[in-house]
Amino acid sequence: MTPDWSAIRAEFPALAGWTYLNSATFGQIPKRGIDAVNRHWAHRDQFACSDFLDWYSDADRLRVAVARLIHATADDIAFVPYAAAALGIITAGIDWKPGDNVVTLADEFPNYLYLSSLGGQYGVEFREVPWDNFYESIDARTRMVAVSEVNYSNGFRPPVAEMSRFLRERGVILFVDGTQSLGALQFDVGKVQPDVFAVHGYKWMISPTGAGFMYVAPHVRARIRPNVVGWRSHETWRGVDNLHHGAPVFMETAEKYEGGGLPFPLLYAMEASVNMMLEIGPEAIEHRVLGLADSARKRLRVLGAETLDTGSQIVAAKFEGQDVSRIARELKDRRVLVAARHGHLRVAPHFYNHEGDLDRLIEELKHLL
């Protein structure tokens, strides 16, 4: 059954006053997400936090929903505040040796370019390579590859499943950041087989900042010990009347990487958003988003823009002789929100957008160009 896109759009009040094509910066949060947060605060007042352990059971329910979204199991999911935290956990758990190297792609998000700081601490070589030279940059001392599924500035979508096969044969950890893709594009960990898949949900997963998760494959959990240890690290942490004293015995599930308390209001909002996306259907969402992105590229080319068909939902347009930062600012003044990133005018439609939003963008661009 075709989703009722008009009813879905009504879940996002900001769209009534703005032409919002900037989900690669922040996704809009649906009403049901805000309602979920408010219910949690009201629940706390009603029960005075006497049932706080039940909130962790609610978080486990979200683990199931997230796992369903990416075709994993709940045991594979750990909550993290952002993708950089996941990267820190994994990086700190690798037994680096001087002469090892880590590889990322050119023009990556700063999280991955800043991995160069490993050099001074561990004696690790950092390699930032163009996609055309990626495979030849991997050698016997490569320990980890860290990439985004979709590049934040130009929309490039590397073939992560192909990369995964290549790296598995060589025993190299593949860390994939899905912050700029999941929620718009489908992802199947069984098909791609990343070692780690980390997502901060504030963009395409239409969740609050600080709500995120990471998938950690079982064989990686067996190798990477937690580097954050807290009261929930021991396997019997739910027995709060008599918390374990002594060295913790870690769980075998990804939950062992959480350590302490969880940001429950944020997670309740994320749960509402994940359930909404599952109700609509990830395939239907991807079809709509890619269709809008393709339409945006065609329209922008008519205006003289240079765009690439990247296979992603992020549209990066270059206008010769134009300052795209100025264009983005002037569009904002006209209540049309896009972004400027490294010389590109970045247009990022989500499933709550429609062709009318693109009509408005093009109409305003004609005046500005």
DRENDO-1510 file (C-alpha; in Angstrom, 1 decimal, always signed):
<recs>
REC; n; res; u; v; w
REC; 1; MET; +0.0; +0.0; +0.0 .
REC; 2; THR; +1.3; +3.5; -0.9 .
REC; 3; PRO; +2.1; +5.6; +2.2 .
REC; 4; ASP; +0.0; +8.6; +2.8 .
REC; 5; TRP; +2.8; +11.1; +2.3 .
REC; 6; SER; +0.6; +14.1; +3.1 .
REC; 7; ALA; -0.4; +12.7; +6.5 .
REC; 8; ILE; +3.3; +11.8; +7.1 .
REC; 9; ARG; +4.4; +15.3; +6.3 .
REC; 10; ALA; +1.9; +16.7; +8.8 .
REC; 11; GLU; +3.9; +15.0; +11.5 .
REC; 12; PHE; +6.6; +17.7; +11.0 .
REC; 13; PRO; +5.3; +21.1; +12.0 .
REC; 14; ALA; +8.4; +23.1; +10.9 .
REC; 15; LEU; +7.6; +22.2; +7.3 .
REC; 16; ALA; +4.5; +24.5; +7.4 .
REC; 17; GLY; +6.8; +27.6; +7.6 .
REC; 18; TRP; +10.0; +26.5; +5.9 .
REC; 19; THR; +11.0; +24.8; +2.7 .
REC; 20; TYR; +13.3; +22.4; +4.4 .
REC; 21; LEU; +15.9; +20.6; +2.2 .
REC; 22; ASN; +18.6; +20.2; +4.8 .
REC; 23; SER; +18.2; +16.8; +6.4 .
REC; 24; ALA; +22.0; +16.2; +5.9 .
REC; 25; THR; +22.5; +18.8; +8.7 .
REC; 26; PHE; +19.5; +18.0; +11.0 .
REC; 27; GLY; +16.5; +15.9; +10.4 .
REC; 28; GLN; +13.1; +17.2; +11.6 .
REC; 29; ILE; +11.7; +15.3; +14.6 .
REC; 30; PRO; +8.1; +14.1; +14.2 .
REC; 31; LYS; +5.3; +15.0; +16.7 .
REC; 32; ARG; +5.2; +11.5; +17.9 .
REC; 33; GLY; +8.9; +11.8; +19.0 .
REC; 34; ILE; +8.2; +14.9; +21.0 .
REC; 35; ASP; +5.1; +13.2; +22.5 .
REC; 36; ALA; +7.3; +10.2; +23.5 .
REC; 37; VAL; +9.7; +12.5; +25.4 .
REC; 38; ASN; +6.8; +14.3; +27.2 .
REC; 39; ARG; +5.2; +11.0; +28.2 .
REC; 40; HIS; +8.5; +10.0; +29.8 .
REC; 41; TRP; +8.7; +13.2; +31.9 .
REC; 42; ALA; +5.1; +12.8; +32.9 .
REC; 43; HIS; +5.8; +9.2; +33.8 .
REC; 44; ARG; +8.7; +10.2; +36.0 .
REC; 45; ASP; +6.5; +12.6; +37.9 .
REC; 46; GLN; +3.8; +10.0; +38.3 .
REC; 47; PHE; +6.1; +7.2; +39.6 .
REC; 48; ALA; +8.9; +9.3; +41.1 .
REC; 49; CYS; +11.4; +7.2; +39.1 .
REC; 50; SER; +10.6; +4.2; +41.3 .
REC; 51; ASP; +10.5; +2.0; +38.1 .
REC; 52; PHE; +13.8; +3.2; +36.6 .
REC; 53; LEU; +14.9; -0.4; +35.8 .
REC; 54; ASP; +11.9; -0.7; +33.5 .
REC; 55; TRP; +13.3; +2.1; +31.4 .
REC; 56; TYR; +16.2; -0.2; +30.5 .
REC; 57; SER; +13.7; -2.8; +29.4 .
REC; 58; ASP; +12.2; -0.1; +27.1 .
REC; 59; ALA; +15.7; +0.6; +25.8 .
REC; 60; ASP; +15.9; -3.1; +25.0 .
REC; 61; ARG; +12.7; -2.8; +23.0 .
REC; 62; LEU; +14.3; -0.1; +21.0 .
REC; 63; ARG; +17.4; -2.4; +20.4 .
REC; 64; VAL; +15.0; -4.8; +18.8 .
REC; 65; ALA; +13.5; -2.1; +16.5 .
REC; 66; VAL; +16.9; -0.8; +15.5 .
REC; 67; ALA; +18.1; -4.3; +14.8 .
REC; 68; ARG; +15.1; -4.9; +12.6 .
REC; 69; LEU; +15.9; -1.7; +10.7 .
REC; 70; ILE; +19.4; -2.9; +9.8 .
REC; 71; HIS; +18.6; -6.7; +9.7 .
REC; 72; ALA; +20.7; -7.4; +12.8 .
REC; 73; THR; +19.9; -8.9; +16.2 .
REC; 74; ALA; +19.3; -7.0; +19.4 .
REC; 75; ASP; +22.5; -8.5; +20.9 .
REC; 76; ASP; +24.5; -6.6; +18.2 .
REC; 77; ILE; +23.3; -3.1; +19.2 .
REC; 78; ALA; +24.9; -0.7; +21.7 .
REC; 79; PHE; +23.6; +2.8; +22.3 .
REC; 80; VAL; +26.2; +5.6; +21.9 .
REC; 81; PRO; +25.7; +9.4; +22.0 .
REC; 82; TYR; +27.2; +9.9; +18.5 .
REC; 83; ALA; +29.3; +8.1; +15.9 .
REC; 84; ALA; +32.6; +9.6; +17.2 .
REC; 85; ALA; +32.0; +7.8; +20.5 .
REC; 86; ALA; +31.7; +4.5; +18.7 .
REC; 87; LEU; +34.9; +5.3; +16.8 .
REC; 88; GLY; +36.6; +6.0; +20.0 .
REC; 89; ILE; +35.5; +2.8; +21.6 .
REC; 90; ILE; +36.7; +0.7; +18.7 .
REC; 91; THR; +39.9; +2.6; +18.1 .
REC; 92; ALA; +40.9; +2.4; +21.8 .
REC; 93; GLY; +40.3; -1.4; +21.8 .
REC; 94; ILE; +42.7; -2.2; +18.9 .
REC; 95; ASP; +46.1; -3.4; +20.0 .
REC; 96; TRP; +48.0; -1.0; +17.7 .
REC; 97; LYS; +51.7; -1.5; +17.0 .
REC; 98; PRO; +54.1; +1.0; +15.6 .
REC; 99; GLY; +54.0; +0.8; +11.8 .
REC; 100; ASP; +50.3; -0.1; +11.6 .
REC; 101; ASN; +48.1; +2.0; +9.4 .
REC; 102; VAL; +44.5; +3.1; +9.2 .
REC; 103; VAL; +42.8; +4.2; +6.0 .
REC; 104; THR; +40.0; +6.6; +5.1 .
REC; 105; LEU; +38.8; +8.3; +2.0 .
REC; 106; ALA; +39.8; +11.8; +0.8 .
REC; 107; ASP; +37.4; +14.5; +1.8 .
REC; 108; GLU; +35.8; +12.4; +4.6 .
REC; 109; PHE; +34.0; +13.8; +7.6 .
REC; 110; PRO; +36.4; +15.2; +10.2 .
REC; 111; ASN; +35.8; +12.3; +12.5 .
REC; 112; TYR; +37.8; +10.2; +10.2 .
REC; 113; LEU; +40.4; +12.7; +9.0 .
REC; 114; TYR; +41.2; +13.4; +12.6 .
REC; 115; LEU; +42.2; +9.8; +13.0 .
REC; 116; SER; +45.7; +11.1; +12.1 .
REC; 117; SER; +46.0; +12.0; +15.8 .
REC; 118; LEU; +46.6; +8.3; +16.3 .
REC; 119; GLY; +50.1; +8.7; +14.8 .
REC; 120; GLY; +51.6; +10.5; +17.8 .
REC; 121; GLN; +50.0; +8.2; +20.4 .
REC; 122; TYR; +50.5; +4.8; +18.9 .
REC; 123; GLY; +52.9; +5.3; +16.0 .
REC; 124; VAL; +50.2; +4.5; +13.5 .
REC; 125; GLU; +50.3; +5.8; +9.9 .
REC; 126; PHE; +47.2; +7.6; +8.7 .
REC; 127; ARG; +46.3; +7.3; +5.0 .
REC; 128; GLU; +43.7; +9.6; +3.4 .
REC; 129; VAL; +43.3; +8.3; -0.1 .
REC; 130; PRO; +41.1; +9.1; -3.1 .
REC; 131; TRP; +38.6; +6.4; -4.0 .
REC; 132; ASP; +40.5; +5.5; -7.2 .
REC; 133; ASN; +43.5; +4.5; -5.1 .
REC; 134; PHE; +41.7; +2.8; -2.2 .
REC; 135; TYR; +42.4; -0.9; -2.9 .
REC; 136; GLU; +46.1; -0.4; -3.6 .
REC; 137; SER; +46.4; +1.6; -0.3 .
REC; 138; ILE; +45.6; -1.5; +1.8 .
REC; 139; ASP; +48.6; -3.6; +2.8 .
REC; 140; ALA; +49.7; -6.1; +5.4 .
REC; 141; ARG; +49.9; -3.4; +8.1 .
REC; 142; THR; +46.4; -2.0; +7.6 .
REC; 143; ARG; +44.4; -2.6; +10.7 .
REC; 144; MET; +41.3; -0.5; +10.2 .
REC; 145; VAL; +39.4; +1.3; +7.4 .
REC; 146; ALA; +36.9; +3.9; +8.5 .
REC; 147; VAL; +34.5; +5.5; +6.0 .
REC; 148; SER; +31.0; +7.0; +5.7 .
REC; 149; GLU; +28.4; +5.2; +3.7 .
REC; 150; VAL; +27.5; +8.5; +2.2 .
REC; 151; ASN; +30.0; +11.5; +2.0 .
REC; 152; TYR; +28.6; +14.5; +3.9 .
REC; 153; SER; +29.7; +17.2; +1.4 .
REC; 154; ASN; +29.5; +15.6; -2.1 .
REC; 155; GLY; +27.1; +12.7; -1.6 .
REC; 156; PHE; +29.6; +10.0; -2.8 .
REC; 157; ARG; +28.5; +6.5; -1.9 .
REC; 158; PRO; +31.3; +4.0; -1.9 .
REC; 159; PRO; +30.5; +0.3; -2.5 .
REC; 160; VAL; +30.8; -0.7; +1.1 .
REC; 161; ALA; +29.7; -4.3; +0.5 .
REC; 162; GLU; +32.5; -4.7; -2.1 .
REC; 163; MET; +35.0; -3.1; +0.3 .
REC; 164; SER; +33.9; -5.3; +3.1 .
REC; 165; ARG; +34.5; -8.5; +1.1 .
REC; 166; PHE; +38.0; -7.3; +0.2 .
REC; 167; LEU; +38.9; -6.3; +3.7 .
REC; 168; ARG; +37.5; -9.4; +5.4 .
REC; 169; GLU; +39.9; -11.5; +3.3 .
REC; 170; ARG; +42.8; -9.5; +4.8 .
REC; 171; GLY; +41.5; -9.3; +8.4 .
REC; 172; VAL; +41.1; -5.6; +8.3 .
REC; 173; ILE; +38.3; -4.0; +10.5 .
REC; 174; LEU; +35.8; -2.1; +8.5 .
REC; 175; PHE; +34.1; +0.8; +10.4 .
REC; 176; VAL; +31.2; +2.3; +8.5 .
REC; 177; ASP; +29.4; +5.5; +9.6 .
REC; 178; GLY; +25.8; +5.5; +8.6 .
REC; 179; THR; +24.9; +8.9; +10.0 .
REC; 180; GLN; +24.5; +10.4; +6.5 .
REC; 181; SER; +22.5; +7.4; +5.1 .
REC; 182; LEU; +20.4; +5.3; +7.5 .
REC; 183; GLY; +16.9; +6.5; +7.7 .
REC; 184; ALA; +16.9; +7.5; +4.1 .
REC; 185; LEU; +18.7; +4.5; +2.6 .
REC; 186; GLN; +18.3; +0.8; +3.4 .
REC; 187; PHE; +21.2; -1.0; +5.1 .
REC; 188; ASP; +21.5; -4.7; +5.7 .
REC; 189; VAL; +24.4; -5.8; +7.9 .
REC; 190; GLY; +24.0; -9.4; +6.7 .
REC; 191; LYS; +24.7; -8.3; +3.1 .
REC; 192; VAL; +27.3; -5.7; +3.8 .
REC; 193; GLN; +29.0; -7.4; +6.7 .
REC; 194; PRO; +30.7; -4.4; +8.3 .
REC; 195; ASP; +32.6; -5.0; +11.5 .
REC; 196; VAL; +31.1; -1.9; +13.0 .
REC; 197; PHE; +28.2; +0.3; +11.8 .
REC; 198; ALA; +27.7; +3.5; +13.8 .
REC; 199; VAL; +24.9; +6.0; +13.4 .
REC; 200; HIS; +24.1; +9.3; +15.1 .
REC; 201; GLY; +20.4; +9.6; +14.6 .
REC; 202; TYR; +19.9; +13.3; +14.4 .
REC; 203; LYS; +20.0; +13.5; +10.7 .
REC; 204; TRP; +18.1; +11.0; +8.5 .
REC; 205; MET; +16.8; +9.0; +11.5 .
REC; 206; ILE; +14.8; +12.1; +12.5 .
REC; 207; SER; +15.9; +11.7; +16.2 .
REC; 208; PRO; +17.4; +14.1; +18.8 .
REC; 209; THR; +21.1; +15.0; +18.9 .
REC; 210; GLY; +22.7; +12.6; +21.3 .
REC; 211; ALA; +20.6; +9.5; +20.3 .
REC; 212; GLY; +22.8; +7.0; +18.4 .
REC; 213; PHE; +23.8; +3.4; +18.3 .
REC; 214; MET; +26.5; +1.1; +16.9 .
REC; 215; TYR; +26.2; -2.4; +15.5 .
REC; 216; VAL; +29.2; -4.5; +16.5 .
REC; 217; ALA; +29.7; -7.9; +14.9 .
REC; 218; PRO; +30.1; -10.8; +17.3 .
REC; 219; HIS; +33.6; -11.6; +16.2 .
REC; 220; VAL; +34.6; -8.0; +16.9 .
REC; 221; ARG; +32.9; -8.0; +20.4 .
REC; 222; ALA; +35.1; -11.0; +21.2 .
REC; 223; ARG; +38.3; -8.9; +20.4 .
REC; 224; ILE; +37.4; -5.4; +21.5 .
REC; 225; ARG; +37.2; -4.8; +25.2 .
REC; 226; PRO; +35.1; -1.9; +26.5 .
REC; 227; ASN; +37.2; +1.2; +27.3 .
REC; 228; VAL; +34.3; +2.8; +29.3 .
REC; 229; VAL; +33.7; +0.9; +32.5 .
REC; 230; GLY; +30.8; +1.7; +34.8 .
REC; 231; TRP; +28.1; +0.3; +37.0 .
REC; 232; ARG; +26.4; -1.5; +34.1 .
REC; 233; SER; +29.6; -3.2; +32.9 .
REC; 234; HIS; +29.1; -6.3; +35.0 .
REC; 235; GLU; +26.8; -8.9; +33.6 .
REC; 236; THR; +24.5; -8.8; +36.6 .
REC; 237; TRP; +24.1; -5.0; +36.8 .
REC; 238; ARG; +20.3; -5.2; +37.1 .
REC; 239; GLY; +20.7; -6.6; +40.6 .
REC; 240; VAL; +21.0; -3.0; +42.0 .
REC; 241; ASP; +20.3; -4.1; +45.6 .
REC; 242; ASN; +23.7; -5.8; +45.6 .
REC; 243; LEU; +25.8; -4.4; +42.8 .
REC; 244; HIS; +28.9; -6.4; +42.0 .
REC; 245; HIS; +32.1; -5.3; +43.7 .
REC; 246; GLY; +35.3; -6.2; +42.0 .
REC; 247; ALA; +36.5; -6.6; +38.4 .
REC; 248; PRO; +33.5; -6.8; +36.0 .
REC; 249; VAL; +32.6; -9.8; +34.0 .
REC; 250; PHE; +31.5; -8.3; +30.7 .
REC; 251; MET; +28.4; -9.5; +28.8 .
REC; 252; GLU; +28.9; -11.0; +25.4 .
REC; 253; THR; +26.4; -8.6; +23.8 .
REC; 254; ALA; +27.2; -5.2; +22.5 .
REC; 255; GLU; +25.5; -3.7; +25.5 .
REC; 256; LYS; +28.8; -4.2; +27.3 .
REC; 257; TYR; +30.1; -1.0; +25.6 .
REC; 258; GLU; +27.5; +1.2; +27.3 .
REC; 259; GLY; +28.9; +1.2; +30.8 .
REC; 260; GLY; +26.6; +3.7; +32.5 .
REC; 261; GLY; +23.1; +5.2; +32.4 .
REC; 262; LEU; +21.3; +5.9; +29.1 .
REC; 263; PRO; +19.7; +9.2; +27.8 .
REC; 264; PHE; +16.2; +7.9; +28.1 .
REC; 265; PRO; +14.2; +10.9; +26.8 .
REC; 266; LEU; +16.3; +10.9; +23.6 .
REC; 267; LEU; +15.9; +7.2; +23.2 .
REC; 268; TYR; +12.1; +7.3; +23.6 .
REC; 269; ALA; +12.1; +9.9; +20.8 .
REC; 270; MET; +14.3; +7.7; +18.7 .
REC; 271; GLU; +12.1; +4.7; +19.3 .
REC; 272; ALA; +9.1; +6.7; +18.0 .
REC; 273; SER; +11.0; +7.7; +14.9 .
REC; 274; VAL; +12.4; +4.2; +14.2 .
REC; 275; ASN; +8.9; +2.7; +14.5 .
REC; 276; MET; +7.5; +5.4; +12.2 .
REC; 277; MET; +10.1; +4.4; +9.5 .
REC; 278; LEU; +9.4; +0.7; +10.0 .
REC; 279; GLU; +5.7; +1.5; +9.5 .
REC; 280; ILE; +6.3; +3.4; +6.3 .
REC; 281; GLY; +8.8; +0.8; +5.1 .
REC; 282; PRO; +12.5; +1.4; +4.5 .
REC; 283; GLU; +12.1; +0.4; +0.8 .
REC; 284; ALA; +9.3; +3.0; +0.3 .
REC; 285; ILE; +11.4; +5.6; +2.0 .
REC; 286; GLU; +14.5; +4.9; +0.0 .
REC; 287; HIS; +12.5; +5.0; -3.3 .
REC; 288; ARG; +10.9; +8.3; -2.4 .
REC; 289; VAL; +14.1; +10.0; -1.2 .
REC; 290; LEU; +16.2; +8.9; -4.2 .
REC; 291; GLY; +13.4; +10.0; -6.5 .
REC; 292; LEU; +13.4; +13.4; -5.0 .
REC; 293; ALA; +17.2; +13.6; -5.1 .
REC; 294; ASP; +17.2; +12.6; -8.8 .
REC; 295; SER; +14.6; +15.3; -9.5 .
REC; 296; ALA; +16.6; +17.9; -7.7 .
REC; 297; ARG; +19.7; +17.1; -9.8 .
REC; 298; LYS; +17.8; +17.4; -13.0 .
REC; 299; ARG; +16.3; +20.7; -12.0 .
REC; 300; LEU; +19.6; +22.1; -10.8 .
REC; 301; ARG; +21.3; +21.1; -14.1 .
REC; 302; VAL; +18.7; +23.1; -16.0 .
REC; 303; LEU; +19.9; +26.1; -14.0 .
REC; 304; GLY; +23.5; +25.5; -15.1 .
REC; 305; ALA; +24.7; +23.5; -12.0 .
REC; 306; GLU; +27.2; +20.7; -12.2 .
REC; 307; THR; +26.0; +17.7; -10.3 .
REC; 308; LEU; +27.1; +14.1; -10.0 .
REC; 309; ASP; +24.9; +11.0; -9.9 .
REC; 310; THR; +26.4; +9.5; -6.7 .
REC; 311; GLY; +23.7; +6.9; -6.0 .
REC; 312; SER; +22.9; +8.7; -2.7 .
REC; 313; GLN; +20.2; +11.1; -1.5 .
REC; 314; ILE; +22.6; +14.0; -1.0 .
REC; 315; VAL; +22.7; +16.4; -4.0 .
REC; 316; ALA; +25.8; +18.4; -4.3 .
REC; 317; ALA; +25.7; +21.2; -6.9 .
REC; 318; LYS; +28.4; +23.5; -8.2 .
REC; 319; PHE; +27.6; +26.8; -9.9 .
REC; 320; GLU; +30.6; +28.2; -11.8 .
REC; 321; GLY; +31.5; +31.7; -10.5 .
REC; 322; GLN; +29.0; +31.6; -7.7 .
REC; 323; ASP; +29.6; +31.7; -3.9 .
REC; 324; VAL; +27.4; +28.9; -2.6 .
REC; 325; SER; +27.8; +30.1; +1.0 .
REC; 326; ARG; +26.2; +33.4; -0.1 .
REC; 327; ILE; +23.5; +31.5; -1.9 .
REC; 328; ALA; +22.7; +29.3; +1.1 .
REC; 329; ARG; +22.5; +32.4; +3.4 .
REC; 330; GLU; +20.2; +34.3; +1.0 .
REC; 331; LEU; +18.0; +31.2; +0.6 .
REC; 332; LYS; +17.7; +31.0; +4.4 .
REC; 333; ASP; +16.5; +34.6; +4.4 .
REC; 334; ARG; +13.8; +33.4; +2.0 .
REC; 335; ARG; +12.9; +30.5; +4.4 .
REC; 336; VAL; +14.5; +27.9; +2.1 .
REC; 337; LEU; +17.0; +25.8; +4.0 .
REC; 338; VAL; +19.9; +24.0; +2.2 .
REC; 339; ALA; +23.6; +24.0; +3.1 .
REC; 340; ALA; +27.0; +25.0; +1.6 .
REC; 341; ARG; +29.8; +22.4; +2.0 .
REC; 342; HIS; +33.2; +22.7; +0.4 .
REC; 343; GLY; +32.1; +24.6; -2.7 .
REC; 344; HIS; +28.9; +22.6; -3.1 .
REC; 345; LEU; +25.3; +23.8; -2.6 .
REC; 346; ARG; +24.0; +20.7; -0.7 .
REC; 347; VAL; +20.4; +19.8; -1.2 .
REC; 348; ALA; +19.2; +17.0; +1.0 .
REC; 349; PRO; +15.5; +16.0; +0.7 .
REC; 350; HIS; +13.9; +13.4; +3.0 .
REC; 351; PHE; +10.8; +11.4; +2.8 .
REC; 352; TYR; +8.8; +14.3; +4.4 .
REC; 353; ASN; +9.6; +16.5; +1.4 .
REC; 354; HIS; +7.7; +16.6; -1.9 .
REC; 355; GLU; +8.1; +18.1; -5.4 .
REC; 356; GLY; +6.6; +21.4; -4.2 .
REC; 357; ASP; +9.7; +21.9; -2.0 .
REC; 358; LEU; +11.9; +21.5; -5.1 .
REC; 359; ASP; +9.6; +23.9; -7.1 .
REC; 360; ARG; +10.2; +26.5; -4.3 .
REC; 361; LEU; +13.9; +26.0; -4.3 .
REC; 362; ILE; +14.3; +26.4; -8.0 .
REC; 363; GLU; +12.0; +29.5; -8.0 .
REC; 364; GLU; +14.2; +31.2; -5.4 .
REC; 365; LEU; +17.5; +30.1; -7.1 .
REC; 366; LYS; +16.4; +31.7; -10.3 .
REC; 367; HIS; +16.2; +35.0; -8.6 .
REC; 368; LEU; +19.5; +34.6; -6.8 .
REC; 369; LEU; +21.4; +33.3; -9.9 .
</recs>
